[in-house]
Amino acid sequence: HVDKAQRASAVRWTVLASPLELEPDWVGTTPSFELTPRDNGGCEVHFRHHGLTPHLECFSNCRAGWIQYLASLHDYVESGQGRPAGRM
């Protein structure tokens, strides 16, 4: 469920269901991205996955996945070439 969507500045959603058997812990969590303009013309991306905490069974795998996806997003923005899941 999309909780907030502001074009070019923020998106936040609440996970209502997970089709992946490995990620049932995501249900009820809230991923969010916020973009803040920088003086040099770029922007800063702030990411948070509210509710994804170390006590959840999926925490280590989910954290590693977000690290991969955010690094891929950075590469895509910088070079036009991201790194699909599973390719480092």
C-alpha positions in Angstrom: 0.0 0.0 0.0 1.4 3.4 -1.0 1.3 5.7 2.0 3.1 8.6 0.4 4.1 9.5 -3.1 5.5 13.0 -3.9 7.0 13.2 -7.4 10.7 13.7 -7.3 10.9 13.9 -3.5 9.5 10.9 -1.6 7.8 7.5 -1.7 6.8 5.3 1.2 4.8 2.2 1.3 3.5 -0.4 3.8 4.0 -4.1 2.9 0.6 -5.8 3.1 1.6 -9.2 1.8 4.7 -11.0 0.5 4.6 -13.4 -2.4 8.0 -14.6 -1.4 8.1 -17.4 1.1 11.5 -16.1 2.4 10.2 -12.6 3.3 7.0 -13.0 5.4 8.7 -10.8 8.0 8.3 -7.9 5.6 4.5 -7.8 6.1 3.7 -4.6 8.2 7.1 -3.0 7.5 7.5 0.3 5.7 10.3 1.0 3.2 10.8 4.7 2.2 12.9 6.8 -0.1 13.4 10.5 0.3 15.3 12.7 -2.1 16.9 15.9 -0.9 18.3 18.5 -3.4 22.0 19.4 -3.0 23.5 22.8 -3.7 25.6 21.3 -6.5 22.5 20.3 -8.5 22.4 16.7 -7.5 20.4 15.0 -4.8 20.9 12.9 -1.8 18.8 9.7 -1.4 17.7 8.7 2.1 16.5 5.1 2.4 15.0 3.5 5.5 13.1 0.2 5.9 11.1 0.9 9.1 10.3 -2.3 10.9 13.1 -4.3 9.4 15.0 -5.0 12.6 17.7 -7.4 13.7 15.2 -9.6 15.6 13.5 -10.6 12.4 14.6 -13.9 10.8 15.2 -12.4 7.4 17.2 -9.4 8.7 20.7 -10.4 7.4 19.5 -11.5 4.0 17.2 -8.5 3.6 19.9 -6.1 4.7 22.3 -7.6 2.1 19.7 -7.3 -0.6 19.0 -3.7 0.1 22.8 -3.0 0.1 23.0 -4.7 -3.4 19.9 -2.8 -4.8 21.0 0.6 -3.5 24.6 0.1 -4.9 23.0 -0.9 -8.2 20.8 2.2 -8.1 23.9 4.4 -7.5 25.7 2.7 -10.4 22.7 3.2 -12.7 22.5 6.9 -11.9 26.2 7.4 -12.3 26.9 5.3 -15.4 23.5 4.3 -16.9 24.3 0.6 -16.0 22.9 -1.0 -12.9 23.7 -4.4 -11.6 20.7 -6.8 -11.6 20.1 -9.0 -8.6 22.6 -11.8 -8.3 25.4 -10.0 -10.3 28.0 -8.1 -8.3 
